[in-house]
Amino acid sequence: MMRDRRDLERLASELAALSPEERSRVIASAGRRARLHPPPPGFEPPRLEGGEAWVGGDLTREELYGDHGR
């Protein structure tokens, strides 16, 4: 989306008014959003045999296995 130069100047001035910690959080958040794209039309998440469709969430070892020590 193209932005008007005045909009960009306003955003730059708001960013400059933030503390360094706040500025870092805003920039990191913007970077994460830039990498997220909607799935292509017709996309279906993979299904593991015998399981249900993955609906999101962590896929860390701790989340998958809990305290089973795997």
Secondary structure, DSSP 4 states (H G I P E B T S, - for coil): ----HHHHHHHHHHHHHS-HHHHHHHHHHHHHHHH--PPPTT------TTSPPP-S----HHHHHTTS--
